[in-house]
Amino acid sequence: MFIRSVFLVLCLATLAWTAALPADGKMDCSQFFLPICTREYEPVCGSDGTTYSNPCMLCLHNFEKADSVLMARSGEC
C-alpha cells in the first residue's frame, strides 16, 4: 500500500509539473509585474537560443524589445 501511495504521489507531481509548461512555447506574461522581475534562477531557453534566468526575464526581454521570443524549453540552452 505504501508503494502505491508513493507511486501515485510521484505521478501526480509529474502531471502537475508538465501541465505548468506551455505546450506551444508561449509565455503567459500577464502573471508578472513588468518591468519588475525577481532574481531567482530558473533558467529557460528562448527560441532565439538565449538562456534567460527565469520566465519573467524572457517576458521582460519581449516587453522591452517589442520582440516575440518563445520559450523553447526549461533549462539552459
C-alpha atoms as an extended CHARMM CRD file, in Angstrom:
* protein
*
        77  EXT
         1         1  MET       CA              0.0000000000        0.0000000000        0.0000000000  PROA      1               0.0000000000
         2         2  PHE       CA              2.8360000000        2.3850000000        0.8410000000  PROA      2               0.0000000000
         3         3  ILE       CA              4.4940000000        1.7950000000       -2.5400000000  PROA      3               0.0000000000
         4         4  ARG       CA              1.2250000000        2.5200000000       -4.3460000000  PROA      4               0.0000000000
         5         5  SER       CA              0.8300000000        5.7590000000       -2.4120000000  PROA      5               0.0000000000
         6         6  VAL       CA              4.3600000000        6.8870000000       -3.2440000000  PROA      6               0.0000000000
         7         7  PHE       CA              3.8640000000        5.9690000000       -6.8990000000  PROA      7               0.0000000000
         8         8  LEU       CA              0.5860000000        7.9010000000       -7.0260000000  PROA      8               0.0000000000
         9         9  VAL       CA              2.1710000000       10.9910000000       -5.4740000000  PROA      9               0.0000000000
        10        10  LEU       CA              5.0520000000       10.8650000000       -7.9730000000  PROA      10              0.0000000000
        11        11  CYS       CA              2.6350000000       10.5170000000      -10.8820000000  PROA      11              0.0000000000
        12        12  LEU       CA              0.5560000000       13.4660000000       -9.6980000000  PROA      12              0.0000000000
        13        13  ALA       CA              3.6710000000       15.6010000000       -9.1700000000  PROA      13              0.0000000000
        14        14  THR       CA              4.8720000000       14.7870000000      -12.6910000000  PROA      14              0.0000000000
        15        15  LEU       CA              1.4780000000       15.6060000000      -14.1430000000  PROA      15              0.0000000000
        16        16  ALA       CA              1.3430000000       18.9390000000      -12.3090000000  PROA      16              0.0000000000
        17        17  TRP       CA              4.8640000000       19.8480000000      -13.4490000000  PROA      17              0.0000000000
        18        18  THR       CA              4.2190000000       19.0610000000      -17.1100000000  PROA      18              0.0000000000
        19        19  ALA       CA              0.8700000000       20.8630000000      -17.0580000000  PROA      19              0.0000000000
        20        20  ALA       CA              2.6500000000       24.0350000000      -15.9310000000  PROA      20              0.0000000000
        21        21  LEU       CA              4.8490000000       24.0700000000      -19.0460000000  PROA      21              0.0000000000
        22        22  PRO       CA              3.3850000000       25.8660000000      -22.0570000000  PROA      22              0.0000000000
        23        23  ALA       CA              2.7740000000       23.3680000000      -24.8670000000  PROA      23              0.0000000000
        24        24  ASP       CA              3.2840000000       25.8930000000      -27.6640000000  PROA      24              0.0000000000
        25        25  GLY       CA              6.1570000000       27.8310000000      -26.0920000000  PROA      25              0.0000000000
        26        26  LYS       CA              4.0820000000       30.9560000000      -25.4880000000  PROA      26              0.0000000000
        27        27  MET       CA              4.5620000000       32.5210000000      -22.0850000000  PROA      27              0.0000000000
        28        28  ASP       CA              1.7180000000       33.9130000000      -20.0060000000  PROA      28              0.0000000000
        29        29  CYS       CA              3.4100000000       37.1990000000      -19.2040000000  PROA      29              0.0000000000
        30        30  SER       CA              0.3060000000       38.6290000000      -17.5380000000  PROA      30              0.0000000000
        31        31  GLN       CA              1.3510000000       36.9110000000      -14.2980000000  PROA      31              0.0000000000
        32        32  PHE       CA              4.4080000000       39.1840000000      -13.9860000000  PROA      32              0.0000000000
        33        33  PHE       CA              4.5390000000       42.8390000000      -12.9000000000  PROA      33              0.0000000000
        34        34  LEU       CA              6.7750000000       44.0330000000      -15.7300000000  PROA      34              0.0000000000
        35        35  PRO       CA              9.2820000000       45.6560000000      -15.7480000000  PROA      35              0.0000000000
        36        36  ILE       CA              9.9870000000       44.1520000000      -12.2930000000  PROA      36              0.0000000000
        37        37  CYS       CA             11.3060000000       40.5760000000      -12.1670000000  PROA      37              0.0000000000
        38        38  THR       CA             12.5640000000       38.5720000000       -9.2210000000  PROA      38              0.0000000000
        39        39  ARG       CA             16.1340000000       37.2750000000       -9.2320000000  PROA      39              0.0000000000
        40        40  GLU       CA             15.6510000000       33.5270000000       -8.6740000000  PROA      40              0.0000000000
        41        41  TYR       CA             17.4850000000       31.3160000000      -11.1490000000  PROA      41              0.0000000000
        42        42  GLU       CA             15.0430000000       29.0820000000      -13.0410000000  PROA      42              0.0000000000
        43        43  PRO       CA             16.6590000000       29.1380000000      -16.4870000000  PROA      43              0.0000000000
        44        44  VAL       CA             14.5880000000       28.8780000000      -19.6430000000  PROA      44              0.0000000000
        45        45  CYS       CA             15.8680000000       28.5800000000      -23.1960000000  PROA      45              0.0000000000
        46        46  GLY       CA             14.3670000000       31.0770000000      -25.6080000000  PROA      46              0.0000000000
        47        47  SER       CA             13.5910000000       30.3690000000      -29.2480000000  PROA      47              0.0000000000
        48        48  ASP       CA             16.4000000000       32.8220000000      -30.0680000000  PROA      48              0.0000000000
        49        49  GLY       CA             18.9790000000       30.4950000000      -28.4710000000  PROA      49              0.0000000000
        50        50  THR       CA             19.4660000000       32.7360000000      -25.4360000000  PROA      50              0.0000000000
        51        51  THR       CA             19.2810000000       31.4390000000      -21.8700000000  PROA      51              0.0000000000
        52        52  TYR       CA             17.0720000000       33.6750000000      -19.7170000000  PROA      52              0.0000000000
        53        53  SER       CA             17.4900000000       33.4680000000      -15.9420000000  PROA      53              0.0000000000
        54        54  ASN       CA             13.7590000000       32.8690000000      -15.4120000000  PROA      54              0.0000000000
        55        55  PRO       CA             10.4680000000       33.1100000000      -17.3520000000  PROA      55              0.0000000000
        56        56  CYS       CA              9.9130000000       36.6820000000      -16.1820000000  PROA      56              0.0000000000
        57        57  MET       CA             13.2030000000       37.7730000000      -17.7430000000  PROA      57              0.0000000000
        58        58  LEU       CA             12.1250000000       36.2710000000      -21.0740000000  PROA      58              0.0000000000
        59        59  CYS       CA              8.8710000000       38.2330000000      -20.8340000000  PROA      59              0.0000000000
        60        60  LEU       CA             10.8250000000       41.3590000000      -19.8880000000  PROA      60              0.0000000000
        61        61  HSD       CA             13.0080000000       40.9440000000      -22.9890000000  PROA      61              0.0000000000
        62        62  ASN       CA              9.8860000000       40.7260000000      -25.1670000000  PROA      62              0.0000000000
        63        63  PHE       CA              8.3560000000       43.7210000000      -23.3620000000  PROA      63              0.0000000000
        64        64  GLU       CA             11.4250000000       45.9550000000      -23.7160000000  PROA      64              0.0000000000
        65        65  LYS       CA             12.3940000000       44.9490000000      -27.2730000000  PROA      65              0.0000000000
        66        66  ALA       CA              8.8520000000       44.5140000000      -28.6630000000  PROA      66              0.0000000000
        67        67  ASP       CA             10.0110000000       41.0180000000      -29.5820000000  PROA      67              0.0000000000
        68        68  SER       CA              8.1800000000       37.6960000000      -29.6150000000  PROA      68              0.0000000000
        69        69  VAL       CA             10.7430000000       35.1900000000      -28.3240000000  PROA      69              0.0000000000
        70        70  LEU       CA              9.0750000000       31.9360000000      -27.2720000000  PROA      70              0.0000000000
        71        71  MET       CA             10.1840000000       29.5170000000      -24.5880000000  PROA      71              0.0000000000
        72        72  ALA       CA             11.8540000000       26.5930000000      -26.3680000000  PROA      72              0.0000000000
        73        73  ARG       CA             12.2860000000       24.5470000000      -23.1790000000  PROA      73              0.0000000000
        74        74  SER       CA             13.0340000000       24.7140000000      -19.4740000000  PROA      74              0.0000000000
        75        75  GLY       CA             16.7070000000       24.8000000000      -18.5530000000  PROA      75              0.0000000000
        76        76  GLU       CA             19.7350000000       26.3660000000      -20.1570000000  PROA      76              0.0000000000
        77        77  CYS       CA             20.1840000000       26.4410000000      -23.9370000000  PROA      77              0.0000000000
